[in-house]
Amino acid sequence: MHNRYAVILAAGQGTRMKSKLYKVLHPVCGKPMVQHVVDQIGKLTIQETVTIIGHGAEMVQAQLGSSSLYALQEKQLGTAHAVLQAAGVLEEKQGVTIVVCGDTPLIKAETMEALFKHHEELKAKATILTSTLDDPTGYGRIIRNENGLVEKIVEHKDATDVERKINEINTGTYCFDNQALFQALRNVSNDNVQGEYYLPDVIEILKKQGEVVTAFKTNDFAETLGINDRVALAEAERIMRNRTNEAHMRNGVTIIDPHNTYIETDVEIGQDTVIYPGTMIKGKTIIGSDCQIGPNSEIDSCEIGNETVVRQSAVHKSLIGAHVNIGPFAHIRPDSTIHDKVKIGNFVEIKKAVFGNGSKASHLSYIGDAEVGNDVNIGCGSITVNYDGKNKFLTKIEDGVFIGCNSNLVAPVTIGKGSYVAAGSTITKNVPSEALSIARAQQVNKENYVEKLNLKK
């Protein structure tokens, strides 16, 4: 097999997006479109990947990091000029280079691998990824000779009536013999209305040199969809969401309503888990088997164990154990660890807290900056008072503690193992193990007091 290289074109600003954010950084299913391209290329055996950056160069580099080398195209003078910026890295190398646009997030590694193999088997100098369209208006047409090889690419505006009836189109993704590519790039002219250097001109140069140019046709045009505006962005989102949901369903996940379920591409879900409508699962979330998620829940970058239920709740950047019951209307904020068989009930907010096995906060509580042991019961309306206006403090609730309803635990404070806190208490000092702590004013009844107020006269 030849050495393989990749050039990703990601220098354009994307004015039709009408956005402050550079085009290739717009997300599709939660991930910038150029990251999708890089991730798919990363599944192949590629010696060097060079991303051509221009507008938003620093932001693109920050997104992709060390997964790519970079070359700067200071002025956007066309696709051929963009690829030429990679000469410093690739020009002297022998092998095959794929050129793919950073605004084609739906392209699959399998298709790129098939393109490489087709190119190598036919010993071509260039291979064009093509597709067929019922209405190819506006696309460059692929003109093949009697041997099935490519004769030329004709742009729509230059095509004859006969050529316009051809529905095989150029998708803008190519494989080239690397050295032939860079030699040809130096001969590309900008003698056109836009005054730009166009990559398809390389095909014409190679043909004039008598080289073999082939085409590999993908049956899925959607893979090659280039994103130029928000309408195309939404279409790409729809296609990728359907693709992602279908893959989960084929792997044994039940999705009740795929059209109203939003799962990002890095999510893993175990068999026999059921996802209810209105649910968003984001980031690098891993969900176990036999879970119930939703309806109307948001899970972001979490690990969730088997047989856990999350109903109408938000769970962010946290670890959730097995046989846990969350919701409805609970909020698990980042850096929380919920161990097995825990119940977090309705209108409970957890933040940066650890809950031990079998513990419960069933209703209307805020537990922040806390370490909660095993088999703890936190009564309705109880809160950890973790903030004094300047600093946050830790509350420790040890194993087997019972916190009565409407209690305030003023941190820093430790509630000892097996102890009880009476309902309505405001606890400011540590509670010993096995103790009952009552921290409230003694009840006083003033009889006939209302009559003295004379309110009813």
LINMO-V627303 format. One record per helix or strand. SS is the DSSP state (@ for helix, = for strand). FROM is the first residue (numbers start at 1). LEN is the number of residues. Records with the same first field share a line. If there is no record, write none. Layout:
SS=FROM-LEN ; FROM-LEN
This chain:
==4-7 ; 27-2 ; 31-2 ; 48-6 ; 69-4 ; 96-6 ; 126-7 ; 141-4 ; 150-5 ; 168-10 ; 213-5 ; 254-2 ; 261-3 ; 268-2 ; 274-2 ; 279-4 ; 286-2 ; 292-2 ; 298-3 ; 303-2 ; 309-3 ; 314-3 ; 319-2 ; 325-3 ; 331-2 ; 337-2 ; 343-4 ; 349-7 ; 360-4 ; 366-7 ; 377-2 ; 383-3 ; 387-1 ; 392-1 ; 395-3 ; 402-2 ; 408-3 ; 413-3 ; 420-2 ; 426-2 ; 431-1 ; 436-2
@=15-3 ; 23-3 ; 33-9 ; 57-11 ; 79-6 ; 87-4 ; 109-13 ; 156-3 ; 161-4 ; 178-8 ; 200-9 ; 221-4 ; 230-21 ; 258-3 ; 449-5
